[in-house]
């Protein structure tokens, strides 16, 4: 295909996607549906259960339906409901990810009295740590 042919196809696709919900990329619910469909497809390959295949097909169809829909308000409301329902799990995951990233430079201890997490820089030897919440002092190696 020549350069002009590629541009013509791209322009047709852009015109087709104008006014559709997925024109700015997939939202979090669509990404979840696509990932779930992929997982169900892989599970159907290994287990040979038709249930997983049907589940993958249904998730893919719904994801594409949402992507090509012109009803912005309804798709936005669905995504907001999904975000509200999964907020705790996403928050727990992001805090765990943050803690793992900080472990390279810091030791993270819990106060023996109130269980408050305290972050101490690594490589300082034995240090006396004072809890900012309950003022309990304890000694740990950094």
GISUL-V803179 format. One record per backbone hydrogen bond with DSSP energy under -0.5 kcal/mol. NH is the residue of the N-H (numbers start at 1). CO is the residue of the C=O. E is the energy in kcal/mol with one decimal. If there is no record, write none. Layout:
BEGIN
NH&CO&E + NH&CO&E
END
This chain:
BEGIN
6&2&-1.9 + 7&3&-1.8 + 8&4&-2.0 + 9&5&-2.0 + 10&6&-2.4 + 11&7&-2.6 + 12&8&-2.1 + 13&9&-2.3 + 14&10&-2.5 + 15&11&-2.5 + 16&12&-2.2 + 17&13&-2.3 + 18&14&-1.1 + 20&17&-1.9 + 21&69&-3.1 + 22&67&-2.4 + 23&20&-1.2 + 24&21&-0.6 + 25&22&-1.7 + 31&27&-2.1 + 32&28&-2.2 + 33&29&-2.5 + 34&30&-2.6 + 35&31&-2.5 + 36&32&-2.8 + 37&33&-2.3 + 38&34&-2.2 + 39&35&-2.4 + 40&36&-2.6 + 41&37&-2.3 + 42&38&-2.3 + 43&39&-2.5 + 44&40&-2.2 + 45&41&-1.6 + 46&42&-2.0 + 47&43&-2.6 + 48&44&-1.5 + 53&49&-1.0 + 54&50&-2.6 + 55&51&-2.5 + 56&52&-2.5 + 57&53&-2.4 + 58&54&-2.5 + 59&55&-2.5 + 60&56&-2.4 + 61&57&-2.5 + 62&58&-2.4 + 63&59&-2.3 + 64&60&-2.5 + 65&61&-2.4 + 66&62&-2.5 + 67&63&-2.2 + 68&64&-2.3 + 69&65&-0.6 + 69&66&-0.6 + 72&70&-1.6 + 75&71&-2.1 + 76&72&-2.8 + 77&73&-2.2 + 78&74&-2.2 + 79&75&-2.2 + 80&76&-2.5 + 81&77&-2.2 + 82&78&-2.1 + 83&79&-2.7 + 84&80&-2.3 + 85&81&-2.3 + 86&82&-2.0 + 87&84&-0.7 + 90&86&-2.4 + 91&87&-2.5 + 92&88&-2.4 + 93&89&-2.3 + 94&90&-2.3 + 95&91&-2.1 + 96&92&-2.2 + 97&93&-2.3 + 98&94&-2.0 + 99&95&-2.2 + 100&96&-2.2 + 101&97&-1.9 + 102&98&-1.7 + 103&99&-1.0 + 104&101&-0.6 + 105&102&-1.0 + 106&102&-2.1 + 107&120&-3.4 + 109&107&-0.6 + 109&118&-2.8 + 111&116&-2.4 + 115&111&-1.7 + 118&109&-3.5 + 120&107&-3.1 + 120&118&-0.5 + 122&105&-2.3 + 123&142&-1.3 + 124&121&-0.5 + 127&140&-3.0 + 129&127&-0.6 + 129&138&-3.7 + 131&129&-0.5 + 131&136&-2.8 + 135&131&-1.7 + 138&129&-2.5 + 140&127&-2.2 + 142&125&-2.8
END
